[in-house]
Amino acid sequence: MTLGTLFWLFVSGFVIWYWWRAKAIQDFVRTAAKAYCKKMDVMLLDDAVYLRGIWVKRDPQGQWRVWRRFLFDFTSTGEERYVGQVIMLGQRIEHMELQPHRFSDHP
C-alpha cells in the first residue's frame, strides 16, 4: 500500500464516519422536535429537521463544542406553516423555540 492509498482510505473513512454521526444527531434532534411539538400542542410537518448553521463555540465550562442550528416546520391549525428551531451545543440541546403562531380552535 502506498501513502496515497492510505491517505484516501483515511479520508473515505472519515467521510463515512462524519455522515453516520451527522445522521445520528439529526435523528436525535428530530425526535426531540417531535416531542416538543407534541408538548406545545402543534404538529411537526414533513417529519424532518434541517441543519441551517454549524459553528464552533465554547460551552459554559470553556470547552470548545460544535454549535448546530436546526430548523423544522410545524402547524397549529393545519392551514399555515411556521418555523421552529433547535440549538445544539455539543451533544446537548441548548434551546428550542417556535415561531409565533395562531392557536387552533379545538379545546
C-alpha positions in Angstrom: 0.0 0.0 0.0 1.3 3.4 -0.9 1.0 6.6 1.3 -1.5 8.0 -1.2 -3.8 4.9 -0.9 -3.6 5.1 2.9 -4.5 8.8 2.7 -7.6 8.2 0.6 -8.7 5.3 2.8 -8.4 7.6 5.8 -10.4 10.4 4.0 -13.0 7.9 2.9 -13.3 6.5 6.4 -13.6 10.0 7.9 -16.4 11.0 5.4 -18.3 7.8 6.2 -17.9 8.3 10.0 -18.9 12.0 9.7 -22.0 11.2 7.7 -23.1 8.4 10.1 -22.6 10.7 13.1 -24.5 13.6 11.5 -27.3 11.3 10.7 -27.5 10.1 14.3 -27.5 13.7 15.5 -30.3 14.7 13.1 -32.4 11.7 14.2 -31.9 12.8 17.8 -33.0 16.3 17.0 -36.0 15.2 15.0 -37.2 13.0 17.9 -36.7 15.9 20.3 -38.5 18.3 18.0 -41.4 15.9 17.6 -41.8 15.6 21.4 -41.5 19.4 21.8 -44.2 19.9 19.2 -46.5 17.4 20.9 -45.9 19.2 24.3 -46.7 22.5 22.7 -49.9 21.1 21.0 -48.7 21.7 17.4 -47.8 19.2 14.7 -44.3 18.7 13.2 -44.6 18.8 9.4 -42.7 16.6 7.0 -41.2 14.6 9.9 -37.9 16.4 9.2 -35.4 18.8 10.6 -32.9 20.8 8.5 -29.4 21.8 9.5 -29.1 25.5 8.9 -26.0 26.5 10.8 -22.8 25.0 12.2 -20.1 26.7 14.1 -17.6 26.1 17.0 -18.3 27.8 20.3 -17.3 27.3 23.9 -19.7 25.7 26.4 -20.2 27.0 29.9 -17.2 25.1 31.1 -15.0 26.7 28.5 -14.6 23.6 26.3 -14.9 24.0 22.5 -18.0 22.3 21.1 -19.8 22.1 17.8 -22.8 24.5 17.7 -25.6 23.5 15.4 -28.9 25.2 14.4 -31.7 23.1 13.0 -35.0 24.3 11.6 -38.3 22.5 11.3 -41.8 23.3 10.0 -44.9 22.9 12.2 -48.5 23.8 12.1 -51.0 24.6 14.8 -54.2 24.9 12.7 -53.4 22.7 9.8 -53.6 25.6 7.4 -50.4 27.7 8.0 -46.7 26.6 8.2 -44.5 28.1 10.8 -40.8 27.6 11.6 -39.3 26.2 14.8 -35.6 25.9 15.7 -33.4 23.7 17.8 -30.0 24.9 19.0 -27.4 22.3 20.0 -24.1 22.8 21.6 -22.0 19.6 21.6 -24.3 16.7 22.4 -26.9 18.8 24.2 -29.9 20.7 23.1 -29.5 24.2 24.5 -32.7 25.8 23.2 -35.9 25.1 21.3 -38.5 27.6 20.2 -41.4 28.0 17.9 -42.2 31.0 15.7 -45.2 33.0 16.9 -48.3 31.2 15.6 -52.0 31.0 15.7 -53.6 28.7 18.2 -56.1 26.1 16.9 -59.7 26.4 17.9 -60.1 22.9 19.3 -60.3 22.6 23.1 
